[in-house]
């Protein structure tokens, strides 16, 4: 049996998925990694979010539906590629009207149509 104590968690996760030959839920994958690395209960609690971040950033892995994970090599590009444009559209829609006038120059204020607001007294004075 291989000694995983000095390996990175994502390298161990790679081996776990490779050996199992199947996709796994995040919790199952994390449990298998922790078992192979013989982590203490305290370490298991401490590292769960760091592992998720590292797994997300590592290009060898693909996050599938229902928070399941697998090796990217096991899937066609179309299966694992995420269209992030809709996320940016949602973010843009949420930020309309949330413009910090102090960060804009005069041209940007005119382009955004914000110059009328100040002159017409449309600025909100509501306190929170």
C-alpha positions, 0 to 999 in steps of 0.5 A, a space after each residue: 500500500 502506498 504511503 500518502 502522508 506526504 502527498 498533496 490532497 489533490 494528488 491523492 484525490 487523483 489516485 483515488 478517482 483513477 483507482 476507482 474508475 468512477 465519479 464520486 460525490 465530493 464528500 465521498 472523495 474527501 473521505 477517501 482522501 482523508 482515510 488514505 492520508 490518515 488525517 486526524 479528525 481535527 485536520 479533516 475539519 480544518 482542510 475541507 474547504 481548502 481541499 474543495 478550492 484546490 480541487 476546483 482549481 486543478 485542471 485534472 478534475 471535473 465538477 459534474 452535476 450534483 457536486 460529483 467529481 471525476 477526472 477530466 480525462 474521462 469526459 468529453 470537453 462538452 460534458 465538463 465545459 461550463 458556460 460562464 457567460 450567464 454568470 457574468 450577465 447575472 452579475 452585471 444585471 445585479 450591479 446596475 444602479 450600484 455605481 460608485 460616482 466617486 470612481 467615475 470621471 466626468 465622461 463616464 458620469 455622462 455616459 452612464 447618465 448619472 449627471 442628471 441625478 445629482 442636478 435633479 436631486 434624485 440621490 437617495 437620502 434614505 438611511 440604513 
